Amino acid sequence: MRGVLSLSAIDSRPTAVVIADQLRERIIDGSFGPGDQINEAQVAHQLNVSRGPVREALQRLVQEGLLIGRPNRGVFVRELTLRDIAEVYEAREVIECAAAESLAARDQGDRNELVARLEEIARRMQEPLDARDWSALSRTDLEFHTALVEAGGNSRLTRAYQTLATEALICLSHFENTYPLPERVLPDHLEIAELVSRGDMEEIHLALHHHLSVENFELHTHPATEALRHGRNESAVPS
């Protein structure tokens, strides 16, 4: 019930979109916890809307993977396992490396423009880091990585990454092992920006892999003898 009471009045955007956005935020901040049921009638009553747009909003979040529908029981917040979290971070690595590879092929001027943007975002992490405001820090962190992906210029990768970013925010909010040591937050992001500037894909991939690995749970590994690309040993892929 606490999650429902945290919802607020609807604004002028399409009703189902606004409801989905509110529910998504309440899942991220923990108002609706893992395994909680989201009751369609209660949400409609709290927001003073009909059940139709609430049903549509819930279906949007089911499609995003944040909720799970159980026949004859209702809709529940998905409970993330350690493997789920590792999959989120592996998928992020794949998409970020794909975007970085596109960036590495561009001229230095284009890369420098992006690097200036990334460094500006990274430096904004210092204030929430000093204040130990983990919610604000995690959102700025995801802003950095989303900017990297968007700069790659592939709209489908960007769209896929938006869902992963939401899941990553949930991970960062509720699973402390998914966040790097505080003293490494700013240096790690500035290092990624510097490597993007150089355009060395091998170094970029290694940096992203270490940055996005979940402690004690790797879905894939990168032996030093392998050619690194997007979680695969491409030296073994037939030409």
C-alpha positions as CSV (number, residue, x, y, z in Angstrom):
1,M,0.0,0.0,0.0
2,R,2.9,2.4,0.7
3,G,3.9,2.3,-3.0
4,V,0.4,3.3,-4.1
5,L,0.2,6.2,-1.7
6,S,3.5,7.6,-3.1
7,L,1.8,8.3,-6.5
8,S,0.7,11.8,-7.4
9,A,-1.7,13.6,-9.7
10,I,-1.6,13.1,-13.4
11,D,-0.1,15.8,-15.7
12,S,-1.0,16.7,-19.3
13,R,0.9,13.9,-21.1
14,P,-0.9,10.7,-22.3
15,T,-2.3,9.2,-19.1
16,A,-0.9,5.7,-19.6
17,V,2.6,7.2,-20.2
18,V,2.4,9.3,-17.1
19,I,1.2,6.4,-15.0
20,A,4.0,4.2,-16.3
21,D,6.6,6.9,-15.6
22,Q,5.4,7.3,-12.0
23,L,5.3,3.6,-11.4
24,R,8.7,3.2,-12.9
25,E,10.1,5.9,-10.6
26,R,8.5,4.3,-7.5
27,I,10.0,0.9,-8.5
28,I,13.4,2.5,-8.8
29,D,13.2,4.3,-5.5
30,G,11.9,1.2,-3.7
31,S,8.4,2.4,-2.9
32,F,7.3,-0.7,-4.7
33,G,9.8,-3.4,-3.6
34,P,10.8,-6.6,-5.4
35,G,7.9,-9.1,-5.3
36,D,5.3,-6.4,-4.4
37,Q,2.0,-6.7,-6.2
38,I,0.8,-3.6,-8.0
39,N,-3.0,-3.6,-7.8
40,E,-4.7,-2.0,-10.8
41,A,-7.8,-0.9,-8.9
42,Q,-5.8,0.7,-6.1
43,V,-3.6,2.6,-8.5
44,A,-6.7,3.8,-10.5
45,H,-8.3,5.0,-7.2
46,Q,-5.2,6.7,-6.0
47,L,-4.7,8.6,-9.3
48,N,-8.4,9.2,-9.8
49,V,-8.3,7.7,-13.3
50,S,-10.1,4.8,-15.0
51,R,-8.5,1.4,-15.0
52,G,-7.9,1.3,-18.7
53,P,-4.8,3.6,-18.8
54,V,-3.5,1.9,-15.6
55,R,-3.8,-1.5,-17.3
56,E,-1.9,-0.1,-20.3
57,A,0.8,1.4,-18.1
58,L,1.3,-1.9,-16.3
59,Q,1.6,-3.7,-19.6
60,R,4.3,-1.2,-20.7
61,L,6.3,-2.1,-17.6
62,V,5.8,-5.8,-18.1
63,Q,7.2,-5.3,-21.7
64,E,10.2,-3.5,-20.2
65,G,10.8,-6.4,-17.8
66,L,10.2,-4.4,-14.6
67,L,7.0,-6.2,-13.8
68,I,5.9,-9.7,-14.3
69,G,2.3,-10.8,-14.9
70,R,1.1,-14.0,-13.2
71,P,-2.1,-15.5,-14.5
72,N,-5.1,-15.2,-12.2
73,R,-2.9,-13.5,-9.6
74,G,-2.0,-10.0,-11.0
75,V,1.1,-8.0,-11.7
76,F,4.2,-8.0,-9.5
77,V,7.5,-6.2,-9.3
78,R,10.2,-8.5,-10.7
79,E,12.6,-9.9,-8.2
80,L,16.2,-9.6,-9.5
81,T,18.6,-12.4,-8.8
82,L,22.4,-12.0,-8.9
83,R,22.3,-13.6,-12.4
84,D,19.7,-11.0,-13.5
85,I,21.9,-8.2,-12.4
86,A,24.9,-9.7,-14.1
87,E,22.9,-10.0,-17.3
88,V,21.9,-6.4,-17.1
89,Y,25.6,-5.4,-16.8
90,E,26.7,-7.7,-19.5
91,A,24.1,-6.3,-21.9
92,R,25.2,-2.8,-21.0
93,E,28.8,-3.8,-21.8
94,V,27.7,-5.2,-25.2
95,I,25.8,-2.0,-26.1
96,E,28.3,0.4,-24.8
97,C,31.1,-1.3,-26.7
98,A,29.1,-1.3,-29.9
99,A,28.6,2.4,-29.5
100,A,32.2,3.0,-28.6
101,E,33.3,1.0,-31.7
102,S,31.3,3.3,-33.9
103,L,32.8,6.3,-32.1
104,A,36.3,5.0,-32.5
105,A,35.9,5.0,-36.3
106,R,35.1,8.7,-36.3
107,D,37.6,11.6,-36.6
108,Q,39.3,13.1,-33.6
109,G,37.2,16.3,-33.7
110,D,33.9,14.3,-33.3
111,R,35.4,12.2,-30.4
112,N,36.7,15.3,-28.7
113,E,33.2,16.9,-28.7
114,L,31.8,13.8,-27.0
115,V,34.6,13.6,-24.5
116,A,34.0,17.1,-23.4
117,R,30.4,16.2,-22.7
118,L,31.4,13.0,-20.9
119,E,33.9,14.8,-18.7
120,E,31.3,17.5,-17.8
121,I,28.9,14.8,-16.7
122,A,31.6,12.9,-14.8
123,R,32.6,16.0,-12.8
124,R,29.0,16.5,-11.8
125,M,29.3,13.2,-9.9
126,Q,31.6,14.8,-7.3
127,E,28.8,16.7,-5.5
128,P,26.5,13.8,-4.9
129,L,29.5,11.6,-4.1
130,D,30.6,14.0,-1.4
131,A,27.1,14.2,0.0
132,R,26.7,10.4,-0.2
133,D,23.6,11.0,-2.2
134,W,23.6,7.6,-3.9
135,S,20.3,8.2,-5.8
136,A,21.5,11.4,-7.4
137,L,24.9,9.8,-8.1
138,S,23.5,6.8,-9.8
139,R,21.3,8.9,-12.1
140,T,24.3,11.0,-13.1
141,D,26.3,7.8,-13.6
142,L,23.7,6.5,-16.0
143,E,23.5,9.9,-17.7
144,F,27.2,9.4,-18.5
145,H,26.8,6.0,-20.0
146,T,23.6,6.9,-21.9
147,A,25.4,9.9,-23.5
148,L,28.1,7.5,-24.7
149,V,25.5,5.1,-26.2
150,E,23.5,7.9,-27.8
151,A,26.6,9.3,-29.4
152,G,27.0,6.0,-31.2
153,G,24.1,7.1,-33.4
154,N,22.2,3.7,-33.4
155,S,18.6,4.5,-32.4
156,R,17.8,0.9,-31.7
157,L,20.8,0.4,-29.4
158,T,19.8,3.6,-27.6
159,R,16.2,2.4,-27.2
160,A,17.4,-1.0,-25.8
161,Y,19.8,0.8,-23.5
162,Q,17.0,2.9,-22.0
163,T,15.4,-0.2,-20.5
164,L,18.7,-1.5,-19.3
165,A,19.4,1.9,-17.7
166,T,16.2,1.7,-15.6
167,E,17.1,-1.8,-14.5
168,A,20.6,-0.6,-13.7
169,L,19.2,2.2,-11.5
170,I,17.2,-0.5,-9.6
171,C,20.4,-2.5,-9.2
172,L,22.3,0.5,-8.0
173,S,19.6,1.5,-5.5
174,H,19.1,-2.0,-3.9
175,F,22.3,-4.0,-4.5
176,E,25.4,-2.4,-3.0
177,N,27.8,-4.7,-4.8
178,T,26.8,-3.3,-8.1
179,Y,28.4,0.1,-7.4
180,P,32.2,0.7,-7.6
181,L,34.2,1.9,-4.6
182,P,33.4,5.6,-4.0
183,E,37.0,6.6,-4.5
184,R,37.0,5.0,-8.0
185,V,33.8,6.5,-9.3
186,L,35.2,9.8,-10.8
187,P,38.6,8.4,-11.9
188,D,36.9,5.4,-13.7
189,H,34.5,7.6,-15.6
190,L,37.2,10.1,-16.6
191,E,39.4,7.2,-17.7
192,I,36.6,5.9,-20.0
193,A,36.2,9.4,-21.5
194,E,40.0,9.6,-22.1
195,L,40.0,6.2,-23.8
196,V,37.1,7.3,-26.0
197,S,39.2,10.3,-27.0
198,R,42.1,8.0,-28.0
199,G,39.8,5.6,-30.0
200,D,41.6,2.5,-28.9
201,M,38.8,-0.1,-28.9
202,E,40.8,-2.8,-27.1
203,E,41.5,-0.4,-24.1
204,I,37.9,0.9,-24.1
205,H,36.5,-2.6,-24.0
206,L,38.8,-3.6,-21.1
207,A,37.9,-0.5,-19.2
208,L,34.1,-1.0,-19.7
209,H,34.4,-4.7,-18.8
210,H,36.1,-3.9,-15.5
211,H,33.7,-1.0,-14.8
212,L,30.6,-3.0,-15.5
213,S,31.5,-6.4,-14.0
214,V,29.4,-7.5,-11.1
215,E,31.5,-8.7,-8.1
216,N,31.8,-12.5,-7.9
217,F,29.6,-13.1,-10.9
218,E,30.9,-12.9,-14.5
219,L,28.8,-14.4,-17.3
220,H,31.9,-14.2,-19.5
221,T,35.6,-13.8,-19.0
222,H,38.3,-12.2,-21.1
223,P,41.6,-14.2,-21.0
224,A,44.5,-12.1,-22.0
225,T,45.1,-14.1,-25.2
226,E,41.6,-13.4,-26.6
227,A,40.6,-10.6,-29.0
228,L,38.0,-8.6,-27.0
229,R,34.8,-7.5,-28.7
230,H,31.4,-7.4,-27.0
231,G,31.7,-10.4,-24.8
232,R,32.9,-12.7,-27.6
233,N,36.2,-14.1,-28.7
234,E,36.1,-12.8,-32.2
235,S,39.4,-14.5,-33.1
236,A,37.4,-17.7,-33.0
237,V,34.6,-16.5,-35.3
238,P,34.8,-18.0,-38.8
239,S,35.4,-15.4,-41.5
